[in-house]
């Protein structure tokens, strides 16, 4: 009992020291600590916060340390990581990473926008789009949280093979993915996600590839462009049906 208490105190002290030593750096086109996300990751220490400002960053990013990688809209939208069609745009290969606030696109054939190869990561509030194969993939990855992401216009929205378990997938939106919105052969928790292929009146959504079920799914709500089309159509209809003297006035 005494040994367990002593170990806990050592762990708490080590965590406190690590937090005290953690630093925050910025990445951006100009006026920041770095102009390259990969360079910032390479020079970071575990626990550091890397703030990436608006801009497009081409190439692949491999995150091999437990850092916070946070996209910040500094005036022209979320920062974009563009994989240029080769490899995965972002790969998480260390445990305990936070990835949030990015547009992730152009992952290559057989790869992903966000490829997860580690455990206990948090992937949230990203737009994952126009990747040639997977939007997000989790391989041999456990206990990750994937939440609040928009995963759209990929070949597959999210792909989880057998061997990835205990992951939580909540409040994401899956739409316009060419083959499947979600494939999961592991044992994971799906809750309150939105799917554009949810049938009318359906109260659960069965995830392809295994026995996982989202028991509280939502339908994808119309986007701004859809609303605009409906409004324009309605306006045209009104003009056609209104008597001619009123139109001329």
N, C-alpha and C positions, 0 to 999 in steps of 0.2 A: 504494500500500500504506500509506504513511504517512498519507494523507488518510482512508482507511478506519478506521485505528486511532484517529485523532483524532476522527472522527465517533462511533465507538463509545464513546470516553471521555466525550464530551459527552452522549450519550444516557444512559449509566450515571449520570453526575452529575445530570442532570435528573431521572431516575427516583428517585434517592436523595433529592433535595430534595423531590419531590412526596410521597414516602412519609413524610418527616419532618414535612411540613406537614399531612398527612391527620389529620382529627379524627373522633371517634366521637360520635354524638348518639343520643338515645333519643326514641321516639315512643310515647305511650300515653294512656289515658284520664285519668290523673292522675299527678303527681309526675315528669313527664318533661320533656325540653327542648321537645317539640312535642306537640300533640294531633292534628295533621294530617300524614299521610304526604306529601301533595303539597307542603305548605309546607316540610317538611324537605328534600325533593328540590330545591325551588326555591332554597333558601338554602345548599345543599351545594356543595362544590367537588369536582372529579374526584378520585377516590381515597378520599373520605370513606366512613365506615361508618355506616349508618343502622340502628339496632336498633329493631325494632317489637315492642312487648310485646302480650300477650293483649288481645283486644277486637275489636269489629267496626267497620270503617272503611268507610263508605258513599261511593259515588261512584267516579269514574275516576282512576287514577293514571298519569301520563305521566312516564317516567323518561328524561330527555334528557341525562344526564351519566353518565360511567363511575364509578358508585358501587357499593358493596355494600349491598344492601337485604336485611336478614336478619330473619326472623321469630323471635321468642323466646317460648317458652311460659313465661310468668311466673306461672302458677298455674291458668289456666282454658283451656288449649289453645293451639294455634297461632293467631296473629292472622288475622282474616278480612277480606279485601277483597271487598266486595259491590258489584258494578257497577250494581245496581238495575235491570237489564234494559235499560240504555242504553249503547251503545258498548262498547268493550273494558274489562274491569275494570282490567287493567294493560297498558300499552303500553311496550315497550322500543325507544326510537328513537335511542339512542347505542350505540357499540361498547364492549365490555369491561365490561358490567354483570354483577353477580352477583345473582341473585334466588333466595332459598332460605327454606324454612320457613313458607310461607303456605298458608292455605285461600283459593282464588280462585274466586269464584262469580258467577252472574247477569250474565255478559256478554250483550249484547243481540243482536237479530236480525242475522244476517250478520256478527257480530263474534266476539270470542273472550274467554275468561277471561284468557289471556296472549297478547298479540299482539306478535310479534317483527318489527321492521322494521330490523334492524341486524345487525352481525357480531360474532363472537368473544365472545358472551355465555355465561354459565353459568346454567342454569335447573335447579334440583335440589331434591329432597325437598319438593315442594309437593303439596297435594291440590287438584286442579283439577276442579270438579264443578258440575253443575246450571247450565251455561251454555247459552243458547238455541241457539247454533250450534256454534262450535268450542271445544274445551277449550283447545288451544294451536294457534296458527297462526304459520307462518314465511313471510314474503313478501319476496323479493329479499334473503334473509338467508343468509350463508355462515359456515361454521366455528363454529357454535354447539354447545354441549354441553348436551343435555337428558337428565338422568340422575336415577333414583331417585324419579320423580314417580308419583303415583297419579292417573290420568286416568279419571274415571268419571261416568256419568249425564249426558253432554253429547249433543248431536245427532251431532257428529263428535268423536272423541277428539283426533286431531291432524291438521292439514291443511297440506301443504307443496306449493305449486304449482311449476310449472317455473320455473327461475331461482334456486332456493335449493339450493345445493350444498355439499358438504364438511361437512355437519352430522353430529354423532355422537349417536345415540339409544340409550342403554344402560340396562338394568335398570329400565325403567319398567313400570308395570302399567296395562293398558287393559281396562276392564270396563264392561259395562252402558251402552255408548254406543249411541244409538238407530239410527243409520245405518251408520257404519263406525268401527272402532277407530282405523284409521290410513289416510290417503291421502297418497301421496308421488309427485309427478311429477318430482322433481329427482333428483340423484345423491348419495345419502347413505348413511351406515353405520348399520345396525340390528343390534344385538347383545344377546342375553340379556334381551329384554323378555318380559313375561308377557301373554298374551292369553286372554280368556275364550272366544273362538271358535276356539281351536286344536283341531283335530280329534285324536281319540285315535290315538296311534301316529304322528302327523305329526312329522317331524324338521326341518322348515323352515316358515316362515310368509311367504307372499307378500304384500307390501304393495300395496294397491290403488293404481291410478293410474299405475304405471310399472313399472320392472324391478327395483326394490329387493326384497331378500329378507333376512329375519332367519334366519340359518342355525343359530342356537342359541336357539330360543324356549322358553318355558316355559308351562305351563298355569297359570291363576290358581288359587291354593289357596283352599279354603273359608275364608270370613271367620268372625269370632266368632259372628255371628248364625246362619250356616249350621251351625256346630258345635253351637250351643245347640239348634237345631231337631232335629238328628240325635240329640243326647243325650236330649232330651225324648221323641222318638219311641221310642228304644230303651228308655227307662224304662217307658213305657206298655206296650210289648210284653212286657217282663219281668213286669209286674204281671198282665197278662192270662193269661200262660202259667203263672204260679206257682200251685200248688194253693191252693184257698180257705182251708184252715186256716192256712197260713203267712201269707197276706195279713191275716187277722184278727189274728194275733199281732203 
